[in-house]
């Protein structure tokens, strides 16, 4: 589990794979207002982005926002069913 200010790296594929440094920007409630999530902020050479990951064992990506040369791209996970254990 990361804490606000912790840094790490992720692999992103926006037309090609690249490793990007991200920073834990804190916990937030998103979606219907009761989904706890961790927001990670990062930057590529061409854009800034935020990714919200569920703050639980599953660590499911719930939301993504990227500011690019072409505008803002946003995506929200609308449905997810955990696989049976």
N, C-alpha and C positions, 0 to 999 in steps of 0.2 A: 504494500500500500504506500502510495506517495503522500507527501504532505505539501501544503502550499509552499511554492518556491523550489521544490525539488525539480531536477532536470533529468531528462532521459532522451532516448532517440526512438524513432519509429520509421518504418519503410512506407513511403507513399508512392502511388502510381497515378500521376496525372500526365498521361501520354508517355510515361517512362518512369522507371523506378528510381527513387532517390532517398537517401537517408536524411532525416530532418530532426533537429533538436526541438524538443517540446518542454514546456514548463507547466507544472501543476499550478493552475490559477485559482483553485479553491473549489468548494462544494456548492452546488445549486440544486434547486428543485425545478425540474423541467417537465415538458409534456402537459399532462393534466394538472400540474402543480403539486404532485405528490411523488414524483419519481426522483429519488436522490441520484445525483450524478456528479462526477468530477470533470471539471473543464480543463482541458490542456490547450495552451496557446503555442503556436509555432509560426515559422516563416520559411518559405522557400526563396529562391532567387527572384521569383516573379510574383509571389503572393503571400499574404498573411492569412492564417486560418485558425479556427477553433474547432475542437472536437470534444463532445461530451460523452463520457463512458459511464455506464451504470456503476454506482458505488456499492457493488455487492460482489459476490464470488463469481458470477457469470461474466462480468466486465464486458457487457454488450455495448457496442457503439450506438448511441441513441440519436445524436444530432451532429451535423457538420456544417460549418460555414466557412467559405473562403472568399477573400477579396482578390479578384484577378484583374488583369488588363481589360477584360471584356465585361466586367461587372461582378456582382456578388452572386455566388452560388450557395444555395442552402438546401439541405436535405434532412428530413426527420424520419426515423424509424416509426412506422405506423402499426406494425404488428410483429410480435415475436412469441414463439412458443419454445420453451426450453425443452431440449431432448430428454426423454426419460432416462433416469439414472440406472 
